[in-house]
């Protein structure tokens, strides 16, 4: 892809992640149509080989902010659907805590980001337990809207014996969640690259160590230090170059 096309990609990503876009899915589809990544298809093929189809499968897409999790997850979900598999897609972004909890004054801001951003109890009760533990016949994909700071009402999704959940979100391999995943993928992107992307997407300073980035940069470093998400992942992918992702490590299939 040409340099100009890369710029166009990031212009679209900026629109996707801000209020400038009323249709996130529409713009993601535009972005995904801009290029076909042969290396990405090769990665998806390796993941497909690990899915038995006999029981529900939970797949996590982890990585720091700006690693490309939502785009990777969308492409993976579409690839698996093209294989006639029963796929549902959700994100940790649909399970935020209310703002008053996310920004607790009782913690340093970066600690609050790591500890309080998401409602893991709701995530497990509404989505993960029904699929992993068969606690009920349906699940909820979208629980809380952080933009309106309120719970949302959505139709439940029936869980089938061959349901595949593709789930994207930061902190996916923290202690409370790591044992839920049959497959977990860590998109490994250095902070210099991720903040370059976020400076375009969110308008934040491109220097990770800028004081204005402390909440998110230090919170993510805390996650990496405490939880070793690379070590916990089934597959580690170097995603510093969107157009040429490379598998860095893949664990042997235990099946």
FENQUIMO-V329107 format. One record per residue. RES is the residue in three letters. SS is DSSP state (alpha for helix, beta for strand, coil for the rest). OMEGA is omega as a letter, one per 40 degrees, with the letter a starting at -180 (none if undefined). D_LAST is the distance of its C-alpha to the last C-alpha in Angstrom with 2 decimals. Layout:
{{RES/SS/OMEGA/D_LAST} {RES/SS/OMEGA/D_LAST}}
This chain:
{{UNK/coil/a/38.16} {UNK/coil/i/41.62} {UNK/alpha/a/42.66} {UNK/alpha/i/44.31} {UNK/alpha/i/41.16} {UNK/alpha/i/39.30} {UNK/alpha/i/42.11} {UNK/alpha/i/41.81} {UNK/alpha/a/38.11} {UNK/alpha/i/38.96} {UNK/alpha/i/41.91} {UNK/alpha/i/39.65} {UNK/alpha/i/37.13} {UNK/alpha/a/40.16} {UNK/alpha/a/41.22} {UNK/alpha/a/37.80} {UNK/alpha/i/37.58} {UNK/coil/a/41.22} {UNK/coil/a/43.59} {UNK/coil/a/45.06} {UNK/coil/i/42.66} {UNK/coil/a/42.75} {UNK/coil/a/39.81} {UNK/alpha/a/36.74} {UNK/alpha/i/34.64} {UNK/alpha/a/37.45} {UNK/alpha/i/37.60} {UNK/alpha/i/33.87} {UNK/alpha/i/34.05} {UNK/alpha/a/36.98} {UNK/alpha/a/35.15} {UNK/alpha/i/32.07} {UNK/coil/a/34.49} {UNK/coil/a/36.23} {UNK/coil/i/33.85} {UNK/coil/a/30.87} {UNK/coil/i/28.50} {UNK/alpha/i/26.97} {UNK/alpha/i/24.94} {UNK/alpha/i/23.58} {UNK/alpha/i/22.61} {UNK/alpha/i/20.75} {UNK/alpha/i/18.78} {UNK/alpha/i/18.11} {UNK/alpha/i/16.91} {UNK/alpha/i/14.21} {UNK/alpha/i/13.18} {UNK/alpha/a/13.52} {UNK/coil/a/11.02} {UNK/coil/a/8.23} {UNK/coil/a/9.78} {UNK/coil/a/9.13} {UNK/coil/a/12.55} {UNK/coil/i/12.18} {UNK/coil/i/12.55} {UNK/coil/a/14.25} {UNK/beta/i/12.73} {UNK/beta/a/14.69} {UNK/beta/i/15.32} {UNK/beta/i/17.94} {UNK/beta/a/20.40} {UNK/beta/i/22.20} {UNK/beta/a/25.17} {UNK/coil/i/28.84} {UNK/coil/i/31.55} {UNK/coil/a/32.25} {UNK/coil/a/28.91} {UNK/coil/a/28.50} {UNK/alpha/a/25.87} {UNK/alpha/i/27.45} {UNK/alpha/i/28.09} {UNK/alpha/a/24.59} {UNK/alpha/i/23.16} {UNK/alpha/a/25.76} {UNK/alpha/i/24.99} {UNK/alpha/i/21.22} {UNK/alpha/i/21.98} {UNK/alpha/i/24.51} {UNK/alpha/a/22.28} {UNK/alpha/i/19.64} {UNK/alpha/i/22.61} {UNK/alpha/i/23.93} {UNK/coil/i/20.83} {UNK/coil/i/22.03} {UNK/coil/a/19.35} {UNK/coil/a/20.55} {UNK/beta/i/20.77} {UNK/beta/a/22.74} {UNK/beta/i/23.77} {UNK/beta/a/25.29} {UNK/beta/i/26.40} {UNK/alpha/i/27.35} {UNK/alpha/i/30.82} {UNK/alpha/a/31.13} {UNK/coil/i/30.87} {UNK/beta/i/33.62} {UNK/coil/i/35.84} {UNK/coil/a/39.55} {UNK/alpha/a/41.55} {UNK/alpha/i/43.41} {UNK/alpha/a/40.18} {UNK/alpha/a/38.71} {UNK/coil/a/41.95} {UNK/coil/i/42.70} {UNK/coil/a/45.81} {UNK/coil/a/44.68} {UNK/coil/i/42.15} {UNK/coil/a/42.43} {UNK/alpha/a/41.51} {UNK/alpha/i/38.41} {UNK/alpha/i/37.19} {UNK/alpha/i/37.77} {UNK/alpha/a/35.77} {UNK/alpha/a/32.70} {UNK/alpha/a/33.20} {UNK/alpha/a/34.88} {UNK/coil/a/34.05} {UNK/beta/a/31.54} {UNK/coil/a/31.44} {UNK/alpha/i/28.04} {UNK/alpha/i/29.13} {UNK/alpha/i/29.83} {UNK/alpha/a/26.66} {UNK/alpha/a/24.57} {UNK/alpha/a/26.94} {UNK/alpha/a/27.47} {UNK/alpha/a/24.21} {UNK/alpha/a/21.11} {UNK/alpha/i/21.60} {UNK/alpha/a/22.41} {UNK/alpha/a/19.15} {UNK/alpha/a/16.76} {UNK/coil/a/18.77} {UNK/coil/a/20.56} {UNK/coil/i/23.80} {UNK/coil/a/25.71} {UNK/coil/a/25.61} {UNK/beta/i/26.56} {UNK/beta/i/26.14} {UNK/coil/a/28.52} {UNK/coil/a/27.80} {UNK/coil/a/31.11} {UNK/coil/a/32.73} {UNK/beta/i/35.26} {UNK/beta/a/37.39} {UNK/coil/a/38.36} {UNK/coil/i/41.15} {UNK/coil/a/42.98} {UNK/coil/a/41.70} {UNK/beta/i/41.01} {UNK/beta/i/38.42} {UNK/coil/i/37.84} {UNK/coil/i/37.73} {UNK/coil/i/35.12} {UNK/coil/i/33.93} {UNK/coil/a/30.74} {UNK/beta/a/27.80} {UNK/beta/i/26.35} {UNK/coil/i/22.63} {UNK/coil/i/21.04} {UNK/coil/a/17.92} {UNK/coil/a/16.45} {UNK/coil/i/18.02} {UNK/beta/i/16.72} {UNK/beta/i/18.55} {UNK/beta/a/19.47} {UNK/beta/i/21.26} {UNK/beta/i/23.46} {UNK/coil/i/25.44} {UNK/coil/i/26.70} {UNK/coil/a/25.57} {UNK/coil/a/22.19} {UNK/coil/i/20.60} {UNK/coil/a/23.39} {UNK/coil/a/22.88} {UNK/coil/a/23.36} {UNK/coil/a/20.63} {UNK/alpha/a/17.89} {UNK/alpha/i/15.72} {UNK/alpha/a/15.89} {UNK/coil/i/13.90} {UNK/coil/i/10.37} {UNK/beta/i/11.65} {UNK/beta/a/14.96} {UNK/beta/i/17.35} {UNK/beta/i/20.46} {UNK/beta/a/23.35} {UNK/beta/i/25.36} {UNK/coil/i/29.05} {UNK/coil/a/31.93} {UNK/alpha/i/34.42} {UNK/alpha/i/37.24} {UNK/alpha/a/35.50} {UNK/alpha/i/34.23} {UNK/alpha/i/37.74} {UNK/alpha/i/39.33} {UNK/alpha/a/37.35} {UNK/alpha/i/38.20} {UNK/alpha/i/41.83} {UNK/alpha/a/41.93} {UNK/alpha/a/39.78} {UNK/coil/a/41.28} {UNK/coil/i/44.43} {UNK/coil/i/43.45} {UNK/coil/a/44.68} {UNK/coil/i/42.66} {UNK/coil/a/42.91} {UNK/coil/a/39.99} {UNK/coil/i/42.35} {UNK/coil/a/45.05} {UNK/alpha/a/46.15} {UNK/alpha/i/45.39} {UNK/alpha/a/41.68} {UNK/alpha/a/41.44} {UNK/alpha/a/39.70} {UNK/alpha/a/36.73} {UNK/alpha/a/36.59} {UNK/alpha/i/36.88} {UNK/alpha/i/34.58} {UNK/alpha/i/31.78} {UNK/alpha/i/32.52} {UNK/alpha/i/32.31} {UNK/alpha/a/28.81} {UNK/alpha/a/27.67} {UNK/alpha/a/29.39} {UNK/alpha/a/28.16} {UNK/alpha/i/24.56} {UNK/coil/a/23.47} {UNK/alpha/i/21.61} {UNK/alpha/a/20.90} {UNK/alpha/a/19.23} {UNK/alpha/a/17.14} {UNK/coil/i/16.06} {UNK/coil/a/12.82} {UNK/beta/i/15.39} {UNK/beta/a/19.10} {UNK/beta/i/21.49} {UNK/beta/a/25.15} {UNK/coil/i/26.94} {UNK/coil/i/30.47} {UNK/coil/a/31.31} {UNK/alpha/a/30.34} {UNK/alpha/a/31.00} {UNK/alpha/i/28.88} {UNK/coil/a/25.72} {UNK/beta/i/23.85} {UNK/beta/i/20.40} {UNK/beta/a/21.26} {UNK/beta/i/17.94} {UNK/beta/a/14.27} {UNK/coil/i/11.61} {UNK/coil/i/8.93} {UNK/coil/a/5.53} {UNK/coil/a/3.81} {UNK/coil/none/0.00}}
